[in-house]
């Protein structure tokens, strides 16, 4: 079944309202549309395929081609080989292959997300056109998130443990991400929050954990979106704030030590005084002699016996 607008004049074809009514009419007549999904990253160049290719024996002059988004925005359109005015958001960003009718967008923006419709009419007669193609293509644009950033803030500390508030954040991505993590390779659940200006704006995500660390642990953070994952890890070290107090010796210990030192010094002093006299007292025992003379004392080398010799004058 063909969708035949009644001989639209050239001015009507250039009207956005006329284009919208034309597409709505085709849809109301029950044309089957095949849905396709094309994925791209923000800033790249992407091509949306149409459902018809112009044979080499013909030219764009024999066709009317309409690329529209949400049936309200004219992305790119041609009638009898001439370009029809388009929505200003697509100026200098949209172009079309004149043979396979592929729509090219560059650079892709997040606002480009959504369904696009390619409608192709063929001018078989001077006043009548036949719809040869009507297809929906959905463009899904993603934006990469930044590498997650992990920070830790100590909230309380003791000898046994350290209480920390750990945060993981990433920004500038699309679509809305999922955040997860591990603690020493054991899964943990982040308390996550998201921020975005609109449904088609980049997201910022932040996750928080409250930990009681008793030893050094490794924590990892994963930000997942559209089958992609950004991750990072951090080693959390337990803060050692234990200060062992200096134990002063007791009064009794000091007194006992002092007495021992004093006794030791006295013993050394007495020994230094007594021992020389005691040895000398055994050195020589004088014997009475009838004759006047000089007494000599000699120490025997082996038996340590001392003999006295008297010499006369």
C-alpha positions in Angstrom: 0.0 0.0 0.0 1.6 3.3 -1.0 1.5 6.6 0.8 0.6 9.1 -1.8 0.5 12.8 -0.9 -1.8 14.7 -3.3 0.6 16.5 -5.6 2.5 18.5 -3.0 3.9 21.8 -4.3 7.5 22.6 -4.0 6.9 25.1 -1.2 4.9 22.7 0.8 7.8 20.2 0.7 10.0 22.7 2.3 7.7 23.2 5.2 8.5 21.4 8.4 4.8 21.0 9.1 4.2 19.4 5.7 7.0 16.9 6.4 5.7 16.0 9.8 2.1 15.5 8.4 3.5 13.4 5.6 5.3 11.1 8.0 2.4 10.8 10.4 0.1 10.0 7.4 2.5 7.2 6.4 2.5 5.8 9.9 -1.3 6.0 10.2 -1.6 3.9 7.0 0.1 1.0 8.8 3.5 0.8 7.3 5.7 -1.8 9.0 8.9 -0.4 10.3 12.0 -2.3 11.2 13.8 -1.1 14.3 17.6 -1.0 14.3 20.0 0.2 17.0 23.3 2.0 16.3 25.7 2.7 19.1 28.3 5.5 19.2 30.5 7.4 21.6 30.2 11.1 22.2 32.4 13.1 19.8 32.7 10.3 17.2 31.3 10.1 13.7 28.4 7.7 13.2 26.4 6.5 10.2 22.7 5.6 10.4 21.7 3.3 7.5 18.6 3.9 5.4 16.5 1.1 4.0 17.0 2.0 0.3 19.9 2.4 -2.1 19.5 4.4 -5.3 20.5 2.3 -8.4 23.4 3.5 -10.5 20.9 4.1 -13.4 19.1 6.7 -11.3 20.0 9.8 -9.4 18.8 11.6 -6.3 16.7 13.9 -8.5 14.2 11.0 -8.9 13.7 10.7 -5.1 12.5 12.5 -2.0 14.5 11.5 1.1 13.6 12.5 4.6 15.7 11.9 7.7 13.8 13.0 10.8 14.1 12.6 14.5 11.0 12.0 16.6 8.9 13.1 13.5 9.5 16.7 14.6 13.1 17.6 13.8 14.3 17.6 10.2 17.8 16.2 10.3 18.4 16.2 6.6 16.0 16.0 3.6 16.2 16.2 -0.2 13.5 16.8 -2.8 14.3 16.4 -6.5 18.0 16.6 -5.7 17.7 19.8 -3.7 18.4 20.1 0.0 15.5 21.1 2.3 16.1 23.4 5.3 17.0 21.5 8.4 16.9 21.9 12.2 19.6 24.3 13.2 21.0 21.7 15.7 22.2 19.6 12.8 23.7 22.3 10.6 27.3 21.5 9.7 27.0 18.2 11.6 24.7 16.1 9.2 25.4 14.8 5.7 24.0 12.1 3.6 25.4 9.6 1.1 23.6 10.3 -2.1 23.8 6.6 -3.2 22.9 4.5 -0.1 21.3 7.4 1.7 23.2 6.8 5.0 22.9 9.7 7.4 26.2 10.7 8.9 26.5 12.8 12.1 29.7 14.3 13.4 30.6 15.0 16.1 27.9 13.0 17.9 26.3 14.7 21.0 24.3 13.2 23.9 21.3 15.1 22.6 21.4 13.0 19.5 20.2 10.0 21.4 16.8 8.7 20.1 14.9 7.3 17.2 15.5 8.5 13.6 13.3 7.8 10.6 14.3 7.4 7.0 11.5 7.8 4.5 12.2 7.5 0.8 9.8 8.4 -2.0 10.3 7.6 -5.7 9.0 9.9 -8.4 7.7 7.4 -11.0 5.4 9.9 -12.7 5.4 13.6 -12.9 2.7 14.1 -10.3 2.7 10.9 -8.2 5.3 9.5 -5.8 5.6 6.0 -4.3 7.0 5.3 -0.8 9.7 2.7 -1.3 11.2 2.8 2.1 10.2 3.7 5.7 12.5 2.6 8.5 13.3 3.6 12.1 16.8 3.6 13.4 17.6 4.2 17.1 20.9 6.0 17.9 22.4 5.3 21.4 25.2 7.6 22.3 27.4 6.9 25.3 30.1 9.0 27.0 33.1 7.6 28.9 33.4 8.1 32.6 36.6 9.3 34.1 38.9 6.9 36.0 37.4 6.4 39.5 39.1 8.3 42.2 39.3 6.7 45.7 39.9 8.9 48.8 39.9 7.9 52.5 39.4 10.1 55.5 40.1 8.9 59.1 37.2 9.6 61.4 38.4 7.8 64.5 41.6 6.1 65.6 42.7 3.7 68.3 45.3 1.1 69.0 43.0 -1.7 67.8 41.4 -0.2 64.7 41.0 2.8 62.4 37.6 4.1 61.4 37.6 5.5 57.8 35.1 7.1 55.4 36.1 5.9 51.9 34.8 7.7 48.8 34.9 6.6 45.1 33.9 9.2 42.5 33.7 9.3 38.7 32.2 11.9 36.4 31.3 13.0 32.8 29.8 9.7 31.6 26.6 8.4 30.1 24.3 6.5 30.6 23.6 6.3 34.3 26.3 3.9 35.7 26.4 1.2 38.3 29.1 1.4 41.0 30.5 -1.6 42.9 33.6 -2.6 44.7 35.7 -5.2 46.6 37.5 -5.2 49.9 40.4 -7.7 49.8 38.6 -9.4 46.8 35.3 -9.6 48.8 32.3 -7.8 47.3 31.1 -4.6 49.1 28.1 -2.4 48.4 28.7 1.3 48.0 26.2 3.9 49.3 25.9 5.5 45.8 24.5 8.9 44.7 24.2 10.3 41.1 24.0 13.8 39.7 22.9 14.9 36.2 21.3 18.1 34.9 18.8 16.1 32.7 18.1 12.7 31.3 20.5 13.4 28.4 23.3 15.0 30.3 26.5 13.5 31.7 26.3 11.8 35.0 28.5 12.2 38.1 28.6 9.3 40.5 29.9 9.0 44.1 30.0 6.0 46.4 30.8 5.9 50.1 31.8 3.2 52.6 32.3 3.4 56.3 35.1 0.9 57.3 36.6 -0.2 60.6 40.1 -1.1 59.5 42.1 -3.4 61.8 44.9 -4.1 59.3 46.1 -3.0 55.9 43.4 -3.7 53.2 43.0 -3.3 49.5 39.9 -1.7 48.2 38.7 -1.6 44.5 36.0 0.6 42.8 34.2 -0.3 39.6 32.1 2.0 37.5 30.0 0.1 34.9 28.0 1.5 32.0 26.8 0.1 28.8 29.0 -3.0 29.0 32.1 -1.0 29.8 34.0 -0.8 33.1 36.4 1.7 34.6 38.2 0.7 37.8 40.8 1.6 40.3 42.3 0.3 43.5 43.9 1.7 46.7 45.7 0.2 49.6 44.3 1.4 52.9 46.8 1.3 55.7 45.8 1.2 59.4 47.1 4.2 61.2 49.3 3.2 64.2 48.6 5.9 66.8 49.5 3.8 69.8 52.0 5.6 72.1 53.6 3.4 74.7 54.0 5.5 77.9 57.5 5.5 79.6 57.2 3.5 82.9 59.3 5.2 85.5 61.0 2.8 88.0 59.4 2.7 91.5 60.8 4.3 94.6 61.8 0.9 96.1 63.7 -0.1 93.0 65.6 3.2 93.1 66.4 2.8 96.8 67.6 -0.8 96.4 69.8 0.1 93.5 71.3 3.0 95.4 72.2 0.8 98.4 73.8 -1.8 96.2 75.9 0.8 94.5 77.0 2.4 97.8 77.9 -1.0 99.3 79.9 -1.9 96.1 81.8 1.4 96.4 82.6 0.9 100.1 83.8 -2.6 99.4 86.2 -1.4 96.8 87.5 1.4 99.0 88.1 -1.0 102.0 89.8 -3.5 99.8 92.1 -0.8 98.4 93.1 0.2 101.9 93.4 -3.2 103.7 95.0 -5.5 101.2 98.4 -3.6 100.8 99.0 -3.6 104.6 98.1 -7.2 105.0 100.5 -8.3 102.4 103.4 -6.2 103.7 102.9 -7.5 107.3 103.9 -10.9 106.1 106.7 -9.7 104.0 109.4 -9.6 106.7 109.7 -10.7 110.4 112.8 -9.2 112.0 114.9 -11.5 114.2 116.8 -10.4 117.3 120.5 -10.2 116.6 123.3 -9.8 119.0 125.4 -7.8 116.6 124.3 -4.5 115.2 123.7 -4.7 111.6 121.3 -4.3 108.8 118.5 -6.7 108.2 117.6 -7.7 104.6 114.4 -9.4 103.6 114.3 -11.6 100.5 111.3 -13.2 99.0 111.8 -16.7 97.8 110.5 -17.2 94.3 108.8 -20.5 94.8 108.0 -21.1 98.5 107.3 -17.4 99.1 109.4 -17.8 102.3 111.3 -14.8 103.5 114.8 -15.1 105.1 116.6 -12.4 106.9 120.3 -11.9 106.5 122.4 -9.7 108.8 125.5 -8.0 107.6 128.0 -6.6 110.0 129.6 -3.3 109.6 
